[in-house]
């Protein structure tokens, strides 16, 4: 791993850090935040980390961490007007940002969609509508042309599972819809959008690598009697997306779903979804245990007496090794990046310092887990820490802190935590 070829980076997402809501279109998260009882601390993303105004300072901070790469997302409602024309100010912000990164020899990994769908598209059906997939391709076309020569790697989508399942199926994320049928249809249209955007990227920037970022929470049975439940959960939450992208089909579970919940799939869709990609991004935070239910489905089960993060997620680094090795055995994988891995901890600022030693341990054990997967033959070529800085953590608002860098939201001060210093030390050693 500690070779010059292996890419070490940090990652962020547009809605979570940018702020400057008044210079872009409304998105589904603006609408969701305005509804009662959706965000734990009743907050919103109007200011967040004020990155749109403080980006130059943030680029210096990234450079000072000695990373090779920065993974960021483009805000669809920031770069396009409602009529589909370019918002010059919005695209100019990203152009300036990417130029500054290039000047510091930091590679740019750009995600086109990290959940902030323009609200006007949601008003027309959002990801339940096939038209949104084509609107996404048109957006990808504009961005890839406008940012020619400035992007090293494109990911079409970040975690379509979260957009579809959390947003449309159980409704804990924007847009807050609770319908299995909506969730399955949204999942299909998101994957179709990925495929359509891949075609655009191949045409507009054929020498730039392109792929998709998927999240995985490996499924484990609570008891020996729950193996089927864990298998079903794995198909429904994890394999649903990667199997479609890499093999052009959904898991067998699809045919077992109630007919009303099965997505409408047009002829040729799976071929569009499953064209060749250059990489797959794997996001991993924890594993989940499942138990069987009376209706032969699955339900999450908690286990006691295990270390957990501030999210309540079990710290289970070997799950990352097991995941990567199992995916490599199951599929013909392209090269892999671990595009997100990290932990929310209950950080406290004392005398200008944040001694987040639990997070230091989390990174140490999970980097070792990546190394173990490489030793077992998985072609992993990069690792991105989530997140560069504390930010708007979706339905948790600002209550949860994932950052290597502490944000004091009262004055927007950035303070390197111990984990940031340790990560920097590791990367500086490599460069000696």
C-alpha positions in Angstrom: 0.0 0.0 0.0 2.7 2.5 0.9 3.9 2.6 -2.7 3.9 5.8 -4.9 1.2 4.1 -7.1 -1.3 3.7 -4.3 -3.6 6.7 -4.0 -4.3 8.1 -0.6 -6.9 10.8 -0.3 -9.7 12.5 1.6 -13.3 12.9 0.6 -16.2 15.3 0.9 -19.7 15.9 -0.7 -21.2 19.1 -2.0 -24.3 19.5 0.1 -22.5 18.5 3.3 -19.9 21.3 3.2 -20.6 24.0 0.6 -23.3 26.2 2.0 -24.1 29.3 -0.2 -27.6 28.1 -0.8 -28.6 31.4 -2.3 -26.3 30.9 -5.3 -27.9 27.6 -6.5 -31.2 26.0 -7.2 -33.1 24.3 -4.3 -32.4 20.6 -3.9 -34.3 17.8 -2.3 -32.3 18.1 0.9 -33.3 21.8 1.3 -36.9 20.7 1.1 -36.4 17.8 3.4 -34.6 19.9 6.1 -37.5 22.3 6.1 -39.9 19.6 7.1 -40.6 18.9 10.8 -38.9 15.9 12.5 -36.5 15.0 9.6 -33.1 16.3 10.9 -32.0 15.4 14.4 -30.9 18.9 15.4 -33.4 20.7 13.1 -30.4 22.1 11.0 -29.9 22.5 7.3 -27.2 22.9 4.7 -27.6 26.7 4.0 -24.1 27.5 5.4 -22.6 24.1 6.4 -18.8 24.5 6.4 -19.1 27.6 4.1 -16.7 25.9 1.7 -17.9 27.9 -1.3 -16.4 31.0 0.4 -13.5 29.3 2.2 -12.4 26.9 -0.5 -8.9 28.4 -1.0 -8.2 27.9 2.7 -9.5 24.4 2.4 -7.3 23.5 -0.6 -4.3 24.6 1.4 -5.4 22.4 4.3 -5.8 19.4 1.9 -2.3 20.1 0.4 -0.8 20.2 3.9 -2.2 16.8 4.7 0.2 15.3 2.1 -2.6 13.4 0.3 -2.4 12.4 -3.3 -6.0 13.0 -4.1 -9.2 14.8 -3.2 -12.6 13.2 -3.8 -15.4 15.8 -4.1 -18.8 16.0 -5.6 -20.4 18.4 -8.0 -23.7 20.0 -7.0 -26.1 19.5 -9.9 -28.3 22.4 -8.7 -25.2 24.7 -8.5 -24.0 24.2 -12.0 -27.3 24.1 -14.0 -30.2 26.5 -14.2 -33.7 25.0 -14.3 -33.8 25.3 -18.1 -30.6 23.2 -18.4 -28.3 26.1 -19.2 -25.0 26.5 -17.4 -24.8 28.5 -14.2 -21.5 30.3 -15.0 -20.9 31.2 -11.4 -21.5 27.6 -10.2 -19.3 25.9 -12.8 -16.7 28.6 -12.3 -16.4 27.7 -8.6 -15.6 24.1 -9.5 -13.2 25.1 -12.3 -11.2 27.3 -10.0 -11.2 24.6 -7.3 -9.9 21.9 -9.7 -7.3 24.3 -11.2 -6.0 25.0 -7.7 -5.8 21.3 -6.9 -4.0 20.6 -10.2 -1.5 23.4 -9.3 -0.7 21.5 -6.1 -0.4 18.1 -7.9 -3.4 16.7 -6.1 -5.4 14.3 -8.2 -9.1 15.1 -8.6 -11.8 12.4 -8.1 -15.1 13.9 -9.0 -18.5 12.4 -8.1 -21.3 13.7 -10.3 -24.2 12.8 -7.9 -24.0 12.7 -4.1 -27.7 12.9 -3.4 -28.6 16.6 -4.0 -31.2 16.2 -6.7 -32.6 19.5 -8.0 -36.0 20.0 -6.4 -37.7 20.8 -9.7 -36.8 17.3 -10.9 -38.2 15.8 -7.8 -41.4 17.7 -8.4 -41.7 15.8 -11.7 -41.2 12.4 -10.1 -37.5 12.5 -9.1 -35.8 9.1 -9.3 -39.1 7.4 -9.7 -39.3 8.9 -13.2 -37.3 7.5 -16.1 -36.8 11.1 -17.4 -34.5 11.9 -14.4 -32.0 9.4 -15.7 -31.9 11.2 -19.0 -31.7 14.6 -17.2 -28.7 13.2 -15.4 -27.0 12.2 -18.6 -27.5 15.8 -19.9 -26.0 17.2 -16.7 -23.0 14.8 -17.0 -22.6 16.0 -20.6 -22.4 19.7 -19.6 -20.1 19.1 -16.6 -17.6 16.8 -18.5 -17.4 19.4 -21.3 -17.0 22.4 -19.0 -14.3 20.7 -16.9 -12.3 19.2 -19.7 -8.7 18.5 -18.6 -9.3 19.1 -15.0 -10.6 15.8 -13.7 -8.6 12.7 -13.2 -11.4 10.3 -12.3 -15.2 10.5 -12.6 -17.7 8.5 -10.5 -21.2 8.8 -11.8 -23.1 8.1 -8.5 -22.3 7.8 -4.9 -24.2 5.1 -3.0 -27.3 4.6 -5.1 -28.5 2.3 -2.3 -28.8 5.3 0.0 -30.6 7.5 -2.6 -33.1 4.7 -3.4 -33.6 2.8 -0.1 -33.2 5.5 2.5 -34.8 8.2 0.3 -37.6 6.5 -1.5 -38.2 3.2 0.4 -38.0 3.9 4.1 -38.0 7.7 3.9 -35.4 8.6 6.4 -33.4 10.6 3.8 -34.6 13.1 1.2 -37.1 13.1 -0.4 -38.7 11.2 2.4 -40.9 8.7 0.5 -41.9 5.4 2.1 -42.8 2.9 -0.6 -41.0 -0.3 -1.6 -42.2 0.2 -5.1 -40.8 3.7 -5.2 -37.5 2.5 -3.7 -37.0 -0.3 -6.2 -38.0 1.9 -9.2 -35.7 4.7 -8.0 -32.8 2.1 -7.7 -33.3 1.0 -11.3 -33.5 4.6 -12.6 -30.4 5.6 -10.7 -28.5 2.7 -12.2 -29.8 3.6 -15.6 -28.6 7.1 -15.0 -25.2 5.7 -14.2 -25.1 3.8 -17.5 -26.3 6.7 -19.6 -23.7 9.0 -17.9 -21.0 6.4 -18.6 -21.8 6.7 -22.3 -21.5 10.5 -22.2 -18.2 10.3 -20.3 -16.7 7.8 -22.8 -17.6 10.2 -25.6 -16.5 13.5 -24.0 -13.4 12.4 -22.1 -12.4 8.9 -23.3 -9.0 9.1 -21.5 -10.4 9.9 -18.1 -11.2 6.9 -15.9 -14.9 6.5 -15.0 -16.8 4.2 -12.7 -19.3 4.2 -9.8 -19.2 4.3 -6.0 -21.3 1.7 -4.1 -21.7 1.2 -0.4 -21.6 -2.1 1.4 -22.6 -3.2 4.8 -21.8 -6.9 4.8 -24.6 -9.1 6.1 -24.1 -11.5 8.9 -26.6 -13.9 10.5 -27.5 -13.3 14.1 -27.7 -17.1 14.7 -27.2 -20.2 12.6 -31.0 -20.1 12.0 -30.7 -16.7 10.4 -28.4 -17.5 7.4 -31.2 -17.2 4.9 -32.2 -13.8 6.3 -28.6 -12.5 6.0 -28.4 -13.8 2.4 -31.6 -12.1 1.5 -30.5 -8.8 3.1 -27.2 -9.1 1.2 -29.0 -9.5 -2.1 -31.4 -6.7 -1.4 -29.0 -4.1 0.0 -25.5 -5.0 -1.4 -25.6 -7.3 -4.5 -28.6 -5.5 -6.1 -26.3 -2.7 -7.3 -23.0 -4.3 -8.0 -24.5 -7.3 -9.8 -26.5 -5.0 -12.1 -23.4 -2.9 -12.9 -20.9 -5.8 -13.4 -23.2 -8.5 -14.7 -26.3 -6.8 -16.1 -28.8 -8.5 -13.9 -30.5 -8.2 -10.6 -30.2 -10.9 -7.9 -32.7 -13.8 -8.0 -34.5 -12.1 -5.2 -36.1 -9.7 -7.7 -38.5 -12.5 -8.8 -39.6 -13.1 -5.2 -40.7 -9.6 -4.6 -44.4 -8.7 -4.7 -45.2 -7.9 -8.4 -46.2 -4.4 -7.3 -42.8 -3.8 -5.9 -40.8 -5.0 -9.0 -39.4 -2.1 -11.0 -40.3 -1.5 -14.6 -37.3 -2.4 -16.7 -37.3 -1.4 -20.4 -35.6 -3.5 -23.1 -31.9 -2.7 -23.3 -31.7 -1.1 -19.8 -29.5 -3.8 -18.3 -27.0 -3.5 -21.2 -26.8 0.2 -20.6 -26.3 -0.3 -16.9 -23.6 -2.9 -17.2 -21.2 -1.5 -19.8 -17.5 -1.6 -18.8 -16.3 0.6 -16.0 -12.7 1.4 -15.1 -13.1 1.2 -11.4 -15.5 0.4 -8.6 -15.5 2.5 -5.5 -16.3 0.6 -2.3 -17.6 2.5 0.8 -17.4 0.6 4.1 -18.2 1.6 7.6 -19.5 -1.5 9.5 -21.3 -4.8 9.2 -24.9 -5.6 10.0 -26.4 -8.6 11.7 -29.8 -9.9 10.5 -32.5 -12.2 11.9 -35.4 -13.9 10.2 -38.9 -12.5 10.5 -42.2 -14.4 10.6 -42.9 -13.5 7.0 -39.6 -15.1 5.9 -37.9 -11.7 5.3 -35.1 -10.1 7.2 -34.7 -7.5 10.0 -31.6 -5.8 11.4 -30.5 -7.2 14.8 -28.2 -5.5 17.3 -25.5 -7.3 19.2 -24.2 -6.4 22.6 -20.8 -5.8 24.0 -19.0 -4.7 20.9 -17.1 -1.4 20.3 -19.2 1.1 18.4 -18.8 4.5 16.9 -20.8 7.6 17.7 -23.3 6.4 15.1 -23.8 3.2 17.1 -22.1 1.2 14.3 -19.9 -1.7 15.3 -16.2 -1.2 14.7 -15.4 -4.3 12.7 -12.3 -3.8 10.6 -12.0 -7.4 9.4 -15.4 -7.0 7.8 -13.7 -4.7 5.2 -11.2 -7.5 4.4 -13.9 -10.1 4.2 -16.1 -7.8 2.0 -13.3 -7.0 -0.5 -12.1 -10.6 -0.8 -15.7 -11.9 -1.2 -16.5 -9.4 -3.9 -13.3 -10.4 -5.7 -14.3 -14.0 -5.5 -17.8 -13.4 -6.7 -17.2 -10.9 -9.6 -14.7 -10.0 -12.3 -13.8 -6.8 -10.6 -12.2 -3.8 -12.3 -9.6 -2.0 -10.1 -11.0 -1.0 -6.7 -10.8 2.1 -4.6 -11.9 2.2 -1.0 -13.7 5.5 -1.6 -15.1 6.0 1.9 -14.0 4.7 5.3 -14.1 6.5 8.6 -15.9 6.9 11.9 -18.0 9.4 13.7 -16.7 9.9 17.2 -17.8 12.2 20.1 -15.1 14.7 19.5 -14.3 17.4 22.0 -12.1 20.5 21.5 -9.8 21.1 24.5 -7.1 23.9 24.4 -7.2 23.9 20.6 -6.7 20.2 20.3 -8.9 17.2 19.5 -7.4 14.0 20.8 -9.6 11.6 18.8 -7.6 8.5 19.6 -10.5 6.1 18.9 -10.6 7.4 15.3 -6.9 7.0 15.0 -7.3 3.4 16.0 -10.2 3.0 13.6 -8.1 4.2 10.7 -5.1 2.1 11.8 -7.1 -1.1 11.9 -9.0 -0.5 8.7 -5.9 0.4 6.7 -4.5 -2.9 7.9 -7.7 -4.5 6.7 -7.2 -3.0 3.2 -3.6 -4.3 3.2 -4.8 -7.8 4.2 -7.3 -7.7 1.2 -4.5 -6.7 -1.2 -2.4 -9.6 0.2 -5.2 -11.9 -0.7 -5.2 -10.7 -4.3 -7.7 -7.9 -4.5 -6.6 -5.1 -6.9 -7.1 -2.1 -4.6 -5.4 1.0 -5.9 -6.6 3.7 -3.5 -8.0 4.7 -0.1 -10.0 7.8 0.8 -10.7 8.8 4.4 -14.2 10.0 5.1 -14.3 12.8 5.8 -11.9 15.6 5.3 -13.8 17.7 7.8 -16.9 17.6 10.0 -20.0 18.5 8.1 -23.7 18.2 7.7 -24.3 14.5 8.4 -27.6 14.2 6.6 -30.5 13.2 8.9 -28.2 13.6 11.9 -27.4 17.3 11.1 -24.3 18.6 12.8 -24.5 16.2 15.8 -22.2 13.6 14.3 -18.6 14.4 13.4 -16.7 12.3 10.9 -13.9 14.7 10.1 -10.2 14.4 10.3 -10.5 18.2 10.7 -12.7 19.7 13.4 -15.1 22.5 12.4 -16.1 25.1 15.0 -19.4 26.1 13.4 -19.6 29.3 15.5 -16.7 30.8 13.6 -15.9 28.3 10.8 -12.4 27.6 12.2 -10.7 24.5 11.0 -8.7 22.5 13.5 -6.7 19.4 12.7 -7.6 16.5 14.9 -5.0 14.0 16.1 -6.3 11.7 13.3 -5.4 14.2 10.7 -1.9 14.6 12.1 -1.4 10.8 12.2 -2.7 10.4 8.6 -0.4 13.2 7.4 2.6 11.5 9.3 1.8 8.2 7.6 1.7 9.8 4.1 4.8 12.0 4.7 6.8 8.9 5.7 5.9 7.3 2.4 7.2 10.3 0.4 10.6 10.3 2.1 
